[in-house]
């Protein structure tokens, strides 16, 4: 009943090149033993509760010896019955990855294991540089060679240079940069054409990918002149020329930028995917975790004044019966929407309980989330803040017309808003002449400030989710975060928490991209340089980031 070890290939760097099987195991792993070349984005996919063990090797400076890694895997498997132990390695575990040695050790110890192949850098890194390893009429074979293996007896590279020099296929060297001058010399001595095209591809598939072209004759000097550093692939042969026409991954606006995204995990994926598509390396580092309460907790606005309840006590789900007491539900966040519906469904109800009610949303993202539940919003303020929403509802209560501060959804689409608004104010205004402030329900998190309850003192507030600050960063993330080019802040509390969990003095850069004015003010308070989006939407923020770097 020992634990099971999975030898997983993480692929060459781009997190999108991890296999589905690999991801599935990482998401449920109890332990993850990982190497230096594994990208932080992939580490971020691991079960947050997993024990993360860094056995990464720095060049020259072996952190953990291979024999110790082997022992470690056996030890975890024996000490943790039924555990899932992920051994995460760069590229493919069996391509110069010493995966075979680890598997043999597991067999000897009687530990169950599975191999999850990965995309090897040997083929994928050239592909990302537009170099096909084989090509009709140019190369009918390719050979993957280590540039590192020393002979036991004399410490020289133990490669069969005679054979390599005479094979007509593409030669691909891994770990060869430090020895490349020697390798190139030996190949030429053995008869390989000095004009053979050579490409070095550094940090392939990552936002830092760089291709440097040379020939066999100039290989050694080019590495020195261009300061090519590991990890890099060396590829030799006629196919290299194709890279000049087929190089497809270049010049993205955010290439080479490492950005930290501090949104809560569930909300981060949208902006993360977009920043990655624009070429950035994104480290997701949620500063807060939100937790849906078992059922809503009722907080009459009056009690709330001046204090924020930090521990919420649940009450019976019969609370949903009291929805009959409300005519308008106001949602102030995506979390609020998700939590409310989870509670509603868990309590055995469905959306029919909302029939006839008006729905208001703080902004476009929340509005879109509501639509996923089949709910169309009646009111969205122009100013996407709690204050904007509070003012909008206040205006309805005060029976002002819809012309100025209030903006209905239909009105936003209209070119002739004035005319439409007056017609709307007739229809909607009639409906709402009887709207009673005490029949408004606000659905919020425990940390929502009192902006809305001040504007709508008689409204009822249900707290549907709790927000808890992240208390510390795991070591692997701390390193990635501290070396980032900039941090993306989506809320004031994210700034506060970021400052709390990271060592400000260790940050390489104090640049921040902020969504909203409040967030900006908080970031400034802590000495960040701030670039703030024009609107409080992710679109606007992403646009600002791209503008800044172009
Ligand atoms: N098992 C891995 C190879 C491990 S050996 C695989 O299948 O890819 C480590 C070597 O792989 C590095 O020295 C470098 O030559 C190559 N390598 C790995 N990732 C790379 C990357 N993103 N860009 C360029 N070379 C890479």
Boltz pocket constraint, residues with backbone or C-beta under 6 A from the ligand:
constraints:
  - pocket:
      binder: B
      contacts: [[A, 11], [A, 12], [A, 13], [A, 37], [A, 89], [A, 90], [A, 91], [A, 92], [A, 93], [A, 94], [A, 95], [A, 96], [A, 97], [A, 119], [A, 120], [A, 121], [A, 122], [A, 125], [A, 173], [A, 174], [A, 175], [A, 176], [A, 201], [A, 202], [A, 203], [A, 204], [A, 205], [A, 206], [A, 230], [A, 231], [A, 232], [A, 233], [A, 234]]
      max_distance: 6.0
